[in-house]
C-alpha cells in the first residue's frame, strides 16, 4: 500500500502503510531469519526514514506558519474594527435627557461637543391595527374567507390576497390563529407585516415592521367589499436646541436621528403630566479615558503579536533532535517522546524572511510620518508613545511614555489624533498618507497572502494545500516515499527468497548427511 495516491491531498502515516510481515524460517538452519532480515532492512530503510523526517519537519513548519497566520489575522480583524470611528472615537453623554432614559446619544468623529436641549413630542410608530370582531368577516358559499392586504411603504405598495377556509366547526379563536399564520406566511420574505392572534383577549393584532407616516396598510374583505382594518404609522416629532441655543424642528420616520455629528435614539417622549412636551438637557464630550484605554489595548495587542513572531524567528534549531520514527518511539516512554518532539519542533521558522519582513515593516509603519497632518502630531511619538530600549525589549515593544502628552493630543488636537491612527489615504501606491491602523491592516493582508502561498490556505486543516510551496514539497517527498516503500518491499521479498533457498539447501544437505551416515553404519 502506498503512503498516498498522487491524486489526493491527504496522506496516511507511512508507518501505518509499511509493515514487515512475519514469515516462518530457520527450520533447517536454526537461524532467526526474521531478526536477521529486519536487521538488514533497518539499513535499507535509512533513506525512507530521512524522507519521513523531512516530511514531518515540513508538516510542523506548516503548522507554525498557520499559528502565526492566525495571530496576524486576528490582529488584522482587531485593527479593522478599531479604525472605525465609532469604535476608536469615544464620547460620554450626561444630563437629564440621557440619565432619564428619554434619549440615547452616540457621538461620531465629527460630533459638536457641548450642551444641548431636546424635546420629544411624539415617537415614530409602526402602522398598528387591532381587529376585535373577527365574526364580522364573511364567508362565501364554500366557507372561504377572501381577503386583500395592501401594504404601502413610501411610494411602493405590495398587495397580497389571502384565502382560507373557515369551517363551521372552527371557533373564532381557531380561525384567528389560522388567519395570523396566513398573513405571516404571505409576508414571510421580509416580514414587513406581522400578525398575532391573542386568544385571551380574542383579538387579531397586525403591525408593520417599519415606522413612519409613509407606512400604511389596509385589510379588505373581498366577499362583501368591506374594510376590516387599516392603519398608518407616525413620524417622530422632535425639537432640539444646539450649543448656541438655536432651535431646530425635526420630523423623522424613525426613532433615530443624526444631527450635529451625533446619532440620537428616541426612547420616550418628554411629555409631562399635563401632556405638554418639555425640554430635557444633555451634554456630549470626548471620553478621554475610554480613548486612552483603546490605545492601551492596541499597544497590548501589538506587543503580544510582535513578541510571538520575534520568538519564532529568533528560536534556533537544534539539529541533534530530528523527528522520531515509529521504531524509535516504540522504544521510548511517552514523556520522553513529548520532550524530544518539543525540542525537534523548535527553530523551524528561524530567520524566516516573510515574518522578519513583516516585523520590520510593522516598526517602520509605526513611526513613519503620516503626511497631511500638523507637524506636531504626524508621528506616534508626538502622542507620547515610544519603543522600549533594546535592553528592555529586543522584540521592539511599545509603551506610553508620556500619558499626559497622549491625553493632551486627544483633548486639544483630536481631529489630527484620529487621523494619525485611522486615516485612509488616497494614494494606493504609498502608505505615506495612511494612518497607522490602515497601514497595519494592509500590511497584514499582504503578509497573509505570502504565508498562504508558502504554507497553504488555513482551511486545509487535516492535510496540505497542493498549490502551496510546502504542499508541493510534501507531494514530492510522499511520491519518493511511495517509491522507496515499493523498493523496500522488493528487497524484503528478495531477502526472504534467498534465506528460503538457503533453508532448502540446508535441508538437502541434512538429508544427504543422514543418508551417508546410514550407509556407513550399515556396513
N, C-alpha and C positions, 0 to 999 in steps of 0.2 A: 504493500500500500504506500502511495506517495505521501509526502508531507502535505502536499496541497496540489490541487489541479491548477493549471495555469489560467483557467478562466474564472477562478474565484478570487475574491478579495479578502477572504479569511483563511486561516490555516490552523492545523492541529499541532499539538506539541509533537515534535519529531520523535520523542521517546515513547509516545503512545503508539506511533505508527511503526517504529522499528524495534523489533524484539528478537532475541535469539530463541531458537526453538530447541528444546532438549531432545536429543536422539540417543538411542541405546548403542553403546560402543564399548570396546575394550574387553569383550568376552573371551577372545582368544589371547590377546596380548597382555591383558590385565592393566592396560593403561586407562587413566581417567580422561577419555577422549574429549568430553565436554569442556573440562577445565583447560586442557591444552589448547583447544580451538578458541575458546573465549580469550585466553591469554594472547594468542596470535591475533585475534580480531581486535583486541584493545589497541594494538599497534596500528593496525589498518584503519582504525576508527579515528585517528588523531585529526585528520583533515575534516571529517564530519563534525567533530567536537568544536573545532575552530570556527566552522561556519555557524554552528549553533550558538556559540558565544557571541559572534558578530551580530547575529540576528537579535539575540537578547539585548545586547547593548543598544542597538537601534530602536528597539521597542521601548526600552527605558528612556532613551533620549527623546523619543517622540512624546512620551508621557510627560516628561519635564517641560517640553515645549507647550503641550496642551495646558499644563498647570499655569505656566506664565501667561499664556494667551488668555486664559480665563480671568486672571488677575487684571490684565490690561483691559480686557473687555468690560469688566465690572467698573474699573476706573473711568473708562470712556463713557459708560452709561451714567455714572455719577456726575461727570463733568457736563454732559449734555443737559441733565436735569438742573444742575446748579446754574448754568449760564442763562437759563430762562429768567427774565426779570422778576417774575412772580416768586421765584424761589431765592434768587440772590438778593433782591431788594426787599427789605422787611420794614413795615410800618407798624406803629402802635396807635390805637384809637382809644379815646376816653370820652366821657361825658354822658349826660342823661340819655341821649338818643341811643347810644350803644349799650350802656350799662342797664338801661331799662328794657332792652330787647326789642326796641322798635325797629332798628336797622342793624345790619352787619356791614362793616366797611373794610374793603381791601384796597391798599394803595398800590399803584404801579410805579415804574421808574419815573414817570412824569407827574406824579401826584403833587398838587399845590398844597403845601403844608400850611396849617393854620386852624382857625376856629370857624366852625360852620353852624348853621341852624337849619333844621329840616322840619317840614310839616307834611304829614301823610294824611290826606283827606280820604283816600279810597285806594284799596288794593286792586290789582288786576286779578280778575277771577275767570274761571272756566265757564263755559256755557253749561249750565246745570238745569235739569228738569226732573220733576218728580210726578209720576203718574200714580194717582191714588185710587182710581176706579178702573181696573182692567176689565170689569164686566161690561163696560160701555163699548168695548171693541167688538165689532160684528164679525160673523162667520158666514161664508157662502153656503150653498146647498150641500157641499161636500165637507162641511165643518172646517174649512180652511180659512185662516186669517191671512190677509194680504196687506202688507204694509210697505210704505216707501219712506226711506230716510234720506234727506238731503243735508249734507254737511258742507258748510262754506267756511273756508279759511282764506281770508284776503279776497283775491279775485278768482279763486279756484273753488269749484263746487263738485263734490263727489256724491253720486246717488246710488243707493243700494235698495233693491227690492227683496223683501223677506216674506217667505210663505211658510207657514207651519200649520199643522192640524191641531185643532183644539177639540179633543174627543169629549163627548158628553159626560164621560165618567171622570174626566180630569177636573180637579178643583182649580180655583183661581190661583192658588199658590203653585200648583204643579205647572199650570200654563205660564205663570210669571217667570218661574225658574227657566223653563224651556225658551221663553222669548228672550231673556237676558243672554242665554247661551248662544242663540242665533245671531243676536246683534253683535256680540263679541267675535263670533266667527266671521261675520261679514266684514268687520274692520280689523281682522287679525294681522294683516300685513304690516300696519304701522301703529295699531292700537290708538288711532286718532279719536276714536269714540269708544267709550266703555259703558257697559250696563251692569247693574247689580240689582237683584231682587231680594228684598228683606221680608222673609216670611213672618217675622214677628209683628211688623207694622203693616204688612200686606201692601207694600209699595215698591214700584219699579223706579230706580234712580238711574238716570242717563247723564253722562258727563263727557265733555270734550277733553282731550289731552292738553291742548294749548289754551292760553288765556288771551284776553283782549276783546275789544269791541268789534274786531274784524272776524271773530269766530262765532258762528251760529249754526243751529241745526233745527230741523223740523221733522216730526213723525206724522205721517198721514195714513189714515185708514182708507185703502182703495176700494173696499167693499161698499162704503157709503159716502166716500169722498169727503170725509171729515178729518179735522186735525186733532190728533191725540195729544201732542206735546210740541213745544218749541221753546228755544232758549237762545240768549245772546250773552257772550262774555262781557266783561267790563275792563276798562283801562285803569291803570294806576294813575291817581291824581296827586301830584307832589309839588310842593313849593320849597325852594332851597335858597338860603342866603349865604353868599360866599364870604370870604375873609374880609372883603371890603364892604360887607352889608348890602350888596346888590341882590335883589330878589329875582329869581327865575322860576317860571312855571314849566312843569314837565308833565306830559301825558304819555304814558308808556303802556304798550300791550303786555309787557311782562313786569314782574316784580323785581327786576334787576335793571338799574340804570347806571350808565357810565358818564361821569361828569367830573371835571377838574382833575383828571388823572386818577379818579377813584372808581371802583366798582362797588355800588351801594345796593345791597339786597334789602328789600322792604319786607319786614316780618309782620307788622301790625300797624294799624292806624294810630295817629296821635290824638284821636278824638277823646275829649274829656267827658265827665258825667253829664254835661249839658249838651252833648252831641256836637260840640264845636271843636274842630281840629286846632291844636296848639303847637307852636314851635318847640322843638327839643334841640338842644345844643350838643355838639360833639367837636372834638379836635383830632387832627391827624399829624403825626410827626414821625421822622425816621426812628426806627428801633435800633439804635446803635449797638446795644448789647446783642441783639439777635444777629446782626450782620457780622459782628466780631466773632460770634460763635460759629457762623457759617465759614468764616476764614480759618478759624482754628480747626474745624472739621476737615476742611480742604487740605490744610497742612498735614494733618494726621494721615489722611488717605494717601497723599503724595509721598510722605515719608515711608509709609508701610510698603508702597509699591517699589520705590527705588531701593529700599533695603532688601526686599525679596529678590529683585533682579540682580543687585550687586552681589549678594551672597552666592548666587548661582554662577555668575561669570568669573568670580574670583576663587571658587572652590576647585582646588587642584585634584587631578586624577591620581589615584594610587594604582598603578598598572600591575601590582602584585595581586590585586583582587580582581579576578575575572569571573564571569557568571559560572555558577556551578552546573555541572552536568547531572543527569539523573543518577548516574552511578555514584558520583561524589556525594550527592545529597543522601543517598541510601546509607552511607557510612557515617553520617553526622547527626547530631541532635538538632531538634527544631530551633532551639535558641541559638545554636551556633550557626545554623543556616541563615537565620534572620540577621544576625550580626554581620556575617560575611556579605550578604546581599546589600545591606545598608552601606557597607564600605565600597562595594563594587558599583553602586549607583552614583557615587559621588563624582563630581567633576565632569559630567557628560556635557555640560554647557560652558565649560571653562573657556573664557576669551571669545565667546560667540559673537560674531560680527553684527548680527541683527540686533541683539539685545544691547551690545555695547554702544552701537549707533543710537539706539532708542534712548538710552540713559544720557548720552552726550547731548542729543537734541533737546531732551527734556530740560536739562540745565541751561542750555543756550536760550531756548524759548522763554524760560522763566525770567531771565534777566535782560533779554533783548528789548530795546526801546519800542514802545507802541507809538507809531507815528501819528501825528494829528492831535495829540493830547498836550496839555500845558507842560512846559519843561519841568515844572516842579512836581509832576505826578505822571510821568510817562514810563516809569520803571517801577518794579515791585519794591525795590529797596527804598524808594521815596515814600512808600506806605508803611515803612517800619519793619519790613520782612527781609531777613538776611539768611545766608547759608552758614551753618556751623563751621568752625575752623576744621582743617583737615585732621587735627589731632582729636577733635571731639566727634567727628563723623566723617569717616572716609567715604561713606556712601553718597555724601552730598545732600544730607537732610537740611531742611529749612526750619526756621522758627521766627516767632515775633520778637524782634529785638527791642522794639520801642512801641508798646501798645498805645501810648498817648499820641504818638505820631500817626498810628493807624486810625485811632478814633477822630483825630483832627481832620484827616483826609475824608473820612466818611461824613463828618458833620459839616465841613466847610467847603469841600470840593467834590460833592457827591457824584455829579454827572461824570466827571473825569475818572473818579474811582470806579464807578460801574463799568465804564468803557475799558478801563485798564484790564478788567477781567473778561468782560462779556462781548466786547465789540467784534462784529463780523465785517472784515474789510472787503472792499470792492475789488481788490486786485487778487485774482485767483492764482497768479503765478508767484506771489510773495506772501510771507507771513508778517511783513512789517506792520501793517495796519490792523492785524488781527489781535484781539485781546488774548490774554494768557490761556483762558479756558478754551477758546476757539482753536488756538494753536495745538493744545494738548489733544483736543478731540480729533483734529485732522491727522496729527502725528500717530495717534493710536490706530486709526483706520489704516494708514499706510503700513504700520508695523505689523498689524494683524494679518494683512494680506501677505506680507513676506513670510511670516511664520507659517501661515496656512499653505503657501506654495512649497515650503520646505518640509513641513511635518504633516500636512493634510488638514482637511476641514474637521472641526470638532465633533460633527455628527457621526464620524466613523469611530464609534466608541469601542467596539469589540474587535475591530480589525484595523486595516490601514487604508488610507486614500491612495489608490493606484496611480493617481496623476501627480502626487507629490514627489519631491526629491527622495525623501526617506522611503516612501512607498515603492518607488522604482528600485531602490537598493534592496529592499526586503524581497521584492519579487525576484530579483536576480539571485539573491542568496538562497531563497527557497527552491528555485529551479536547480541550483547547484547541489543543494541538499538532497533533492529528489534523485538526481543523477548519481550522487555519491551513495545514496541508500541502495539503489539498484546494484551498484558495483559491489557494495559490501555483501549483499545477498548472494551474488555470484561467487565472490571469494569464499564466503562461508560454505556454500554448497560444494565448492571445489575442495576445500579442506576436508569436509566430511567424506567426500568421494575418495580422496586419497587415503584417509585413515580407514575407510571401508575396504579398500583394496589391500591395505596393509593387514587388516584383520583376516581377510580371505587368504592371503599368502601365509600368514602365521598359522592359520587353521590347517592349510595344506601341509605345511612343514611339520606340524604337530602330528598329523595323520601318518605321514611318511615315517616320522621318527618312531611312532608306535609300531608301525608295520615291521620296520627293520629290527626293532628290539624283540618283537615277537619271533621273527625269523631266526635271530641268533640264539634266542633262548630255547628254541625247539630242537637245536642240533646238539 
